[in-house]
Amino acid sequence: MEEKLKKAFSKATLNPPEFLAQDVWSSIVLYDRRINRLKLWVFSLIGLSSFLGLIQVSKILLNDFAHSGFYEYISLAFSSGGAIINYWRDFLSSLAESLPVISITLSLGLVFIFLLSLKYAMRAFIINNRLSLSF
């Protein structure tokens, strides 16, 4: 059985066309370029939308800081230093309670999403340019 297979394979001659390797390589490069272009657009849109959301959230954050009384507690630290030294635990707890935690968390989350999408968009941009130079 093995000898029949050896004879069959030795008689078979497969000569692929000369341009086959170049065609396969160019289709791989085109596919990678298309995927990287899609990644670039998706991450750019995510970055743009998170930046626009960050503008709105920063307005909300500033408004929450103004209504929370945080600035009054901070100004108390600069106006009467002796009272702060005696009651520093109460002062720090009042500062912590007056912080708008939800607005701060939302704005930091949007900053993180913006920076992460910017990183991946730049990576896709660099790879896309590298692929266009290699073709």
SVG drawing of the C-alpha trace seen along z (x, -y; Angstrom):
<svg xmlns="http://www.w3.org/2000/svg" viewBox="-26 -84 35 86">
<polyline fill="none" stroke="black" stroke-width="0.4" points="0.0,0.0 2.8,-2.4 4.6,-1.7 1.5,-2.5 1.2,-5.8 4.9,-6.5 4.4,-5.8 1.3,-7.9 3.0,-10.9 6.2,-10.5 4.2,-10.6 2.1,-13.6 3.7,-16.8 2.1,-20.0 3.5,-23.2 1.6,-26.1 1.5,-29.2 4.3,-31.7 2.1,-34.5 0.2,-32.5 2.4,-33.5 2.2,-37.2 -1.6,-37.0 -2.0,-35.3 0.3,-37.9 -1.5,-40.8 -4.9,-39.5 -3.6,-39.1 -2.2,-42.6 -5.5,-44.0 -7.5,-42.1 -5.2,-43.4 -5.4,-46.9 -9.2,-46.7 -9.4,-45.4 -7.0,-48.1 -9.0,-50.8 -12.1,-49.5 -10.3,-49.5 -9.1,-53.1 -12.6,-54.3 -14.2,-52.5 -11.6,-53.7 -11.7,-57.2 -15.5,-57.3 -15.3,-56.0 -12.6,-58.5 -14.6,-61.4 -17.8,-60.4 -16.0,-60.0 -14.3,-63.4 -17.7,-65.1 -19.1,-63.3 -16.2,-64.4 -17.0,-68.1 -20.6,-67.6 -19.5,-65.7 -16.9,-68.3 -19.7,-70.9 -21.7,-68.7 -18.7,-68.1 -18.0,-71.8 -21.7,-72.4 -21.7,-69.6 -18.5,-71.0 -20.2,-74.4 -23.4,-73.0 -21.7,-70.6 -20.0,-73.2 -16.5,-71.8 -15.1,-75.2 -16.4,-76.5 -14.6,-73.8 -11.4,-74.4 -11.6,-78.2 -12.1,-77.4 -8.7,-75.6 -7.0,-78.8 -8.9,-81.3 -8.6,-79.7 -5.7,-77.4 -6.0,-76.9 -9.5,-75.4 -8.4,-73.0 -5.5,-71.7 -7.8,-71.0 -10.6,-69.4 -8.7,-67.9 -10.6,-64.6 -14.0,-66.3 -12.7,-68.6 -11.4,-65.7 -14.6,-63.8 -16.6,-66.9 -14.4,-67.3 -14.8,-63.7 -18.6,-63.9 -18.8,-67.0 -17.0,-65.5 -19.3,-64.7 -18.0,-61.1 -20.3,-60.0 -19.3,-63.0 -15.7,-62.4 -16.0,-58.7 -17.8,-59.4 -15.3,-61.9 -12.3,-59.7 -14.0,-56.8 -14.5,-58.9 -10.9,-60.1 -9.7,-56.5 -11.9,-55.5 -10.7,-58.5 -7.0,-57.7 -7.5,-54.0 -9.3,-54.6 -6.6,-57.2 -3.9,-54.6 -5.6,-51.9 -6.5,-54.4 -2.9,-55.5 -1.7,-51.9 -4.1,-51.1 -3.0,-54.2 0.7,-53.3 0.0,-49.7 -2.1,-50.8 0.6,-53.1 3.2,-50.3 1.0,-48.0 0.6,-50.5 4.4,-51.0 5.0,-47.2 2.7,-46.7"/>
</svg>
